[in-house]
Amino acid sequence: MSFQDLGARLAEVGDRVAAAVARGGHGQRVTIIAVTKTHGPDAVHAAWNAGVQNVGENKVQEALGKMGSVNVPVRWHLIGHLQRNKVRELDHFTLVHSIDRTSIADAVSAFGLARKRSVDALVQVNVAGEQSKGGFAPEDIPAEAERFITRAGLRITGVMTMAPLNADERTTRQVFQGARAARDLLVSAGHPAFDLSMGMSGDYELAVEEGATMIRLGTVLFGERGT
């Protein structure tokens, strides 16, 4: 598949992000994570050649299958659900975006302790309370923040969330604001939790206005699979 227009798409996204940062007034730096799920290693190379250094994958197994064919030093992000039996593969990832339940936090911390280097991760917060999505409820964050402090193999560096598909602007903003509030609670509890991973191809400008420091973009960069 050809990604010849990726540079132009990235330039447009960059302009939109800069404008959204100005509108939001948070003054944050925003990292673009190129989501290459369902695309091959050529998408990863195209992203690198266009200046994107961070790549996101939803599934551990799909990511591992690409890594052997990628010869550029991108930073790999696991942005999808993490199964306990895949925790042992976390050496391959720079950041895990989906600590979505207590048991996985325990397993990841144990892995970090075993390798003698903590795992950098984000807490997934299900602000909208969608049953189809994982994540901690916002009201659980204060107690979980205290528990996370005791997990020495896990370093919480921020929060990840997703707005409901096709939600209106008001609902989307409320979700992003809720994630920001959860992030602030984690910081108050002593975590270096300054990152907000939120916003995808359809809502990244709203996310940036609400303080996102990481946006996860697939379709807006690479198009639909097969196009």
C-alpha positions in Angstrom: 0.0 0.0 0.0 1.3 3.5 -0.8 1.3 6.2 1.7 2.7 9.0 -0.5 0.3 11.6 0.9 1.2 10.9 4.5 3.5 13.9 4.8 0.7 16.2 3.7 -1.8 14.6 6.0 0.6 15.0 8.9 1.2 18.6 8.1 -2.5 19.3 8.2 -2.9 17.4 11.4 0.0 19.4 12.9 -1.7 22.7 11.9 -5.0 21.5 13.5 -3.2 20.4 16.6 -1.4 23.7 17.0 -4.7 25.6 16.6 -6.4 23.4 19.1 -3.6 23.9 21.7 -4.1 27.6 21.3 -7.9 27.4 21.7 -7.7 25.1 24.7 -5.1 27.2 26.5 -3.3 24.4 28.2 0.0 25.0 26.4 0.9 21.3 26.2 3.1 19.6 23.8 1.2 16.9 21.8 2.7 13.6 20.6 1.2 11.9 17.6 0.9 8.2 17.9 0.5 6.6 14.5 -1.9 3.7 14.9 -0.9 1.0 12.4 -3.3 -1.8 13.3 -4.4 -3.8 10.2 -1.6 -2.2 8.2 1.7 -3.8 7.5 5.3 -2.8 8.3 5.2 -0.4 5.4 2.9 1.9 7.3 5.4 2.0 10.2 8.2 2.8 7.8 6.1 5.5 6.1 5.3 7.1 9.5 9.0 7.1 10.5 10.0 8.6 7.1 7.3 11.3 7.6 8.7 12.2 11.0 6.5 10.2 13.4 8.5 8.3 16.0 5.7 6.7 18.0 3.6 3.8 16.7 0.5 2.3 18.4 -0.8 -1.2 18.1 -3.9 -2.7 19.7 -2.8 -6.3 19.9 0.5 -7.6 21.2 0.7 -10.4 18.7 0.1 -8.2 15.7 2.8 -5.8 17.0 5.3 -8.5 17.5 4.7 -9.8 14.0 5.6 -6.4 12.6 8.6 -5.6 14.8 10.8 -8.2 13.1 10.2 -6.5 9.7 10.7 -2.9 10.9 14.3 -1.6 10.8 13.7 1.9 12.2 13.8 2.7 16.0 10.2 3.7 16.5 8.8 3.7 20.0 6.0 1.1 20.2 2.9 1.8 22.3 0.4 -0.9 23.3 -2.9 1.0 23.1 -5.3 -2.0 23.3 -6.4 -4.4 25.9 -3.6 -6.3 27.6 -4.1 -10.0 28.5 -2.3 -11.4 31.5 -0.6 -14.0 29.3 0.9 -11.3 27.2 2.5 -9.3 30.1 5.8 -11.1 29.5 6.1 -9.3 26.1 6.1 -5.8 27.6 9.9 -5.5 27.1 9.0 -4.7 23.4 6.9 -1.6 24.3 7.8 1.9 25.5 4.4 2.6 27.0 1.3 0.6 27.9 -1.9 2.7 27.6 -4.3 0.2 29.0 -4.0 -0.6 32.7 -7.7 -1.2 33.0 -8.2 -3.4 36.1 -6.5 -4.2 39.4 -5.4 -7.7 38.4 -3.5 -6.5 35.3 -1.8 -3.7 37.4 -0.6 -6.4 39.8 0.7 -8.6 36.9 2.5 -5.7 35.2 4.0 -4.6 38.5 5.3 -8.1 39.1 6.8 -8.2 35.7 8.5 -4.9 36.3 10.0 -6.1 39.6 11.2 -9.3 38.0 13.1 -7.5 35.2 14.3 -4.9 37.8 12.9 -2.0 35.8 9.4 -0.6 36.3 6.9 -0.6 33.4 5.7 2.8 32.3 1.9 2.8 31.9 -1.3 4.8 31.7 -4.4 4.1 33.7 -7.4 3.5 31.4 -10.4 5.4 32.8 -13.9 4.6 31.5 -15.4 8.0 32.1 -18.6 7.4 30.1 -19.2 4.1 31.9 -19.5 2.1 28.6 -20.0 -1.6 29.3 -18.3 -2.5 26.0 -15.0 -0.8 27.2 -12.7 -1.7 30.0 -11.2 0.7 32.5 -11.6 2.1 36.0 -14.6 4.2 36.9 -13.6 7.8 37.8 -14.9 7.4 41.3 -12.4 4.5 41.8 -9.3 6.5 40.9 -8.6 8.0 44.4 -8.4 4.6 46.0 -6.5 3.1 43.1 -4.1 5.9 43.1 -3.1 4.9 46.6 -2.8 1.3 45.6 -0.7 2.0 42.6 1.9 3.7 44.8 2.6 0.4 46.4 3.2 -1.4 43.1 6.9 -0.7 42.7 7.2 -2.4 39.3 4.6 -0.1 37.8 5.2 3.5 37.0 1.9 5.4 36.3 2.7 8.2 33.9 -0.9 9.3 33.0 -4.4 8.5 31.9 -6.0 7.1 28.8 -9.6 7.3 27.8 -11.9 7.0 24.8 -15.1 8.9 24.1 -18.1 7.0 22.9 -18.3 6.4 19.2 -20.3 9.1 17.4 -20.9 11.0 20.7 -21.9 14.7 20.4 -19.4 17.4 21.3 -20.8 18.0 24.8 -20.5 14.3 25.7 -17.0 14.1 24.2 -15.8 17.1 26.1 -17.2 15.7 29.3 -15.3 12.5 28.8 -12.0 14.3 28.1 -12.6 16.6 31.1 -13.2 13.6 33.3 -9.9 12.0 32.2 -8.1 15.2 32.9 -9.6 15.2 36.4 -8.5 11.6 37.0 -5.0 12.5 35.8 -4.9 15.4 38.3 -5.9 13.1 41.1 -3.1 10.7 40.2 -0.6 13.6 40.2 -1.9 14.8 43.6 -1.3 11.2 45.0 2.3 11.4 44.0 2.4 9.8 40.6 4.4 11.3 37.7 1.1 11.1 35.7 1.4 14.1 33.4 0.2 12.5 30.2 -3.3 12.4 28.8 -3.7 9.9 25.9 -7.1 10.7 24.4 -8.4 11.6 21.0 -8.5 9.6 17.8 -9.1 10.5 14.2 -12.7 11.8 14.7 -12.2 13.8 17.9 -8.5 14.6 18.3 -9.0 18.4 18.1 -11.5 18.4 20.9 -9.1 16.2 22.9 -6.3 18.6 22.4 -8.5 21.5 23.4 -9.2 19.6 26.6 -5.5 19.0 27.3 -4.5 15.8 25.5 -0.7 15.2 25.4 -1.0 12.1 23.2 -3.4 11.5 20.3 -3.9 8.1 18.7 -4.4 8.6 14.9 -5.0 5.9 12.3 -7.6 6.6 9.6 -6.7 10.3 9.4 -3.1 9.4 8.6 -3.3 6.1 6.7 -6.9 6.0 5.3 -9.2 3.1 5.7 -7.7 -0.3 5.1 -7.6 -1.1 1.4 -7.9 2.6 0.3 
